[in-house]
Structure formats: C-alpha cells, structure tokens
Amino acid sequence: MDLYINDALEGIPEKLKIVFIMNKFEGFKYLEIAEMLEISVKTVESRMSKILKILRKRYSGFLSIIFIFLILIIEFLFNLVVVKGIK
C-alpha cells in the first residue's frame, strides 16, 4: 500500500483498518465485507464510522491549512489575471 496511506492509518486499530481498506481501496460494499469477515453489517458500519471520525479529527487542522493555502493561490491568480491584466 502507498506510503502516505500507511502513515495516515498508523496507530489505528487493525479491525478498523481492514474494513476501511476493503471498502475504500478494494471497493467492497459493506455487505460483502461483513460476509468475508463473518461480522454483521452493523459492525462494518460502526467500524467505518469510528475510523472516519479518527481520520477527520487527525487531519482537520491539516485540511484547514490546505484550504487557506488554496484561497491564497486563487487570490494571487485573480490579481495576476484581473488586476494586472496578464493573459
């Protein structure tokens, strides 16, 4: 698996990682995952909910910085094109 993905999932319980990888990277539906792992669909839903909550919390500050950076780039490009008339 990609190094960045491994880093993002570091420290997350294995049970959660397995369900997440099967769904997001291998494309399995919750029912398929439940059948393969011999767990209920509700358990799959619960594990997905937990890992998404962890990832959102872990990267919320990072995403805010990216958003601000993108706003600054758009503003810079707008000034180049509109204000200074560069085509």
ChimeraX attribute file (.defattr): number of C-alpha atoms within 10 A of each C-alpha:
attribute: neighborCount
match mode: 1-to-1
recipient: residues
	/A:1	7
	/A:2	7
	/A:3	8
	/A:4	9
	/A:5	10
	/A:6	11
	/A:7	9
	/A:8	13
	/A:9	18
	/A:10	11
	/A:11	9
	/A:12	13
	/A:13	11
	/A:14	11
	/A:15	12
	/A:16	18
	/A:17	18
	/A:18	15
	/A:19	25
	/A:20	23
	/A:21	16
	/A:22	15
	/A:23	17
	/A:24	11
	/A:25	10
	/A:26	10
	/A:27	12
	/A:28	16
	/A:29	14
	/A:30	19
	/A:31	15
	/A:32	15
	/A:33	20
	/A:34	18
	/A:35	11
	/A:36	10
	/A:37	12
	/A:38	9
	/A:39	12
	/A:40	14
	/A:41	16
	/A:42	12
	/A:43	13
	/A:44	24
	/A:45	14
	/A:46	14
	/A:47	19
	/A:48	22
	/A:49	13
	/A:50	15
	/A:51	19
	/A:52	14
	/A:53	11
	/A:54	14
	/A:55	13
	/A:56	13
	/A:57	11
	/A:58	12
	/A:59	12
	/A:60	12
	/A:61	11
	/A:62	11
	/A:63	12
	/A:64	11
	/A:65	12
	/A:66	12
	/A:67	12
	/A:68	11
	/A:69	12
	/A:70	12
	/A:71	12
	/A:72	12
	/A:73	12
	/A:74	12
	/A:75	12
	/A:76	12
	/A:77	13
	/A:78	14
	/A:79	13
	/A:80	13
	/A:81	12
	/A:82	10
	/A:83	10
	/A:84	9
	/A:85	9
	/A:86	10
	/A:87	6
